[in-house]
Amino acid sequence: MSDERSPLISVLIPNYNYVKYVAAAVDSALAQTYPNIEVVVSDNCSTDGAWELLNERYGGDPRVRLHQNERNIGMARNFDVLMELARGEYVMCLSSDDFLLPPHLTRLEEGFRRDPQLDVVYCNAYFAHEDGTVYATRALPGQFPVDFVDARDELVEEFTTVCPVCFPCALFKRGVLLEPGICGDPENGQDARDWELIIRLALAGKRFGYIAQPSMAIRLHADQFSGDAYHRSGRNVLDFASYVERYADHPEFVRRMRGRESGVARLLGAMVAQAPAMNDGRTPFDAAQLARFAALEGRLNARAAVYEPARVRESRVSVVVQSAGPPQTMLRALDSLVAQSWTNWEAVIVDHGPIPVDALVRAHPAWGRVSYARLPVPHTAGAARNLGLRMIRGEYVAFLDPDNRYTPDHLERAVDAIARTGAMAALSQTRLVLEPSAGSRSTPQALGVVEPFGGSEDDVVRLEIAHAVALDAVVLYRGVFDRIGTFNETVPSLDDWDFTLRLARAARFAPAGAITVDVVARLGLAAQRLGGALPNYLAVMDALYAAHPVDARVAEERLRHRAALANTLGASADWLREPHGLAAFMDALAGRTASALRRTQPA
């Protein structure tokens, strides 16, 4: 049926010799709950009776338009023909061996209604057997676990993960595809035209929205173009290599992939290494092709080795916030971000607490610079941070725990330290702010302050022994992640200590030269992640020690710290109830002697 009030959607179906499947594809489009569609089929001179079947079954249906090319013009050109025939405001390309579930187009079009600035909305997919029986959900490394709206850089995903955007799952604004340089003629030897189209959209800065729940199915079978034969032959690797070669010098690739080039090389190397496993143990590549891949990996890694700290003054800083606690503390943290004198920043919020904070964040002044993802169940802090790192667009990265706050000069001082010293990371000093157990939207009156509370060179050395450096005091170049990895997702706590220790071993910290971070501790560690981590603290610390061996002298210091900390944890119930005890407890965790507590009001 048709509804003139709803934008027309053109479902484009290219077909060649899929008489077994094409009717199911057309029928699934006609069965959509969305009220205003046209189905356009372009047959590429099928010889199996598909063209005759289409005419017999749909020749009299006004919703279906049938076209047959005079000769087989290839898959890529057939898509161009479909685009020329399309009349809809939105288009999707449905492979003739796949099929849609009835709500598919309604769900995707609603994404455009919610955010008209989007250019592409796509979803996940089911996998189906040849007979159409659904048996699994598509699960590949490039997929996101939750819905999002323009929350990540699709260009990064296209060049560092496997198949993040599945072309038949996507609904496009037709006008976007008609823009110069988006579709165009394919290069010689290119098979995966849809793959390159997504790359071109990402290069052009188009906005993507994603729906994690599947509403269409990809049929897997022996005759599938992009199935086993495509991968066994190595054409997937050849296509990927050609895209890297074609776009590696594109200004947007150079800018947005800076510091990530090793990730591209790593993906290419993994694809080359995996090819024999799909080809009975034999490589599908000849010596010249293998040399080509090796040269391309070398070129990418050489780029990654070049670090230009002077660019920090032109760069965006992505501030990753993993939020699992009371919403009011996170809003206070965002207040401190909005107040930054360094204005080139974005906030990446991964929300995995019991209370969704999206409505509150949308009302906050920071919202225009926020990328937001809501995880439906609690994750470890490391897992939440790693998801945030997949969403960053900045060349430099900072972290902000919802309990903590920046002073207005925090980012600016870090940027200046990096530019001045050429380091890959800056480290600020911190102060410990003690607060009552009950927080509020406005900053409560502090019970006491310890300053400085970490951020010195001695604290960096002490990382081998204790959790002596606050993650929020660090600003680092994103290229470091390719060198040392990201956060440990398997541990319930201390992932930040593990990360800062690996960072300190791999990179030099430039001192920011001022106290610019408030580390907040509430009496009893009420509603704070650290409080929940105390029962397992020693066990997790032991695992961290085992993962990072040290010489005999430092090992002895670790034993002394562990013994002292065991005594402190045993008395923590008493220590945490009053400001002096809480300050001493926080010092003990950091491996320092108790600092002098400056009271700001009577305890």
Sequence and secondary structure as in RCSB ss.txt:
>XXXX:A:sequence
MSDERSPLISVLIPNYNYVKYVAAAVDSALAQTYPNIEVVVSDNCSTDGAWELLNERYGGDPRVRLHQNERNIGM
ARNFDVLMELARGEYVMCLSSDDFLLPPHLTRLEEGFRRDPQLDVVYCNAYFAHEDGTVYATRALPGQFPVDFVD
ARDELVEEFTTVCPVCFPCALFKRGVLLEPGICGDPENGQDARDWELIIRLALAGKRFGYIAQPSMAIRLHADQF
SGDAYHRSGRNVLDFASYVERYADHPEFVRRMRGRESGVARLLGAMVAQAPAMNDGRTPFDAAQLARFAALEGRL
NARAAVYEPARVRESRVSVVVQSAGPPQTMLRALDSLVAQSWTNWEAVIVDHGPIPVDALVRAHPAWGRVSYARL
PVPHTAGAARNLGLRMIRGEYVAFLDPDNRYTPDHLERAVDAIARTGAMAALSQTRLVLEPSAGSRSTPQALGVV
EPFGGSEDDVVRLEIAHAVALDAVVLYRGVFDRIGTFNETVPSLDDWDFTLRLARAARFAPAGAITVDVVARLGL
AAQRLGGALPNYLAVMDALYAAHPVDARVAEERLRHRAALANTLGASADWLREPHGLAAFMDALAGRTASALRRT
QPA
>XXXX:A:secstr
   TTS  EEEEEEESS TTTHHHHHHHHHT SSS EEEEEEE   SSSHHHHHHHHHTT TTEEEEE SS   H
HHHHHHHHHH   SEEEE  TT EE TTHHHHHHHHHHH TT SEEEE  EEE TTS EEEE   TT  SS EES
 S HHHHHHHSS  S GGGEEEEHHHHTSTTTS    TT   HHHHHHHHHHHTT  EEEE S  EEEE  TT T
TSHHHHHTTHHHHHHHHHHHHHTTSHHHHHHTTT HHHHHHHHHHHHHHGGGGTTT  S  HHHHHHHHHHHHHH
HHHHT   GGGGGG  EEEEEEE S HHHHHHHHHHHHT S   EEEEEEE SSS  HHHHHTSTTGGGEEEEE 
SS   HHHHHHHHHHH  SSEEEE  TT EE TTHHHHHHHHHHHH  SEEEEEEEEEEE SS  SS    SEEE
SS S SHHHHHHTTTS  S GGGEEEETTHHHHH    SSSSS HHHHHHHHHHHHS EEEEEEEEEEEEEEGGG
TT HHHHHGGGHHHHHHHHHHHS   HHHHHHHHHHHHHHHHHHHTHHHHTTSHHHHHHHHHHHTT      B S
S  
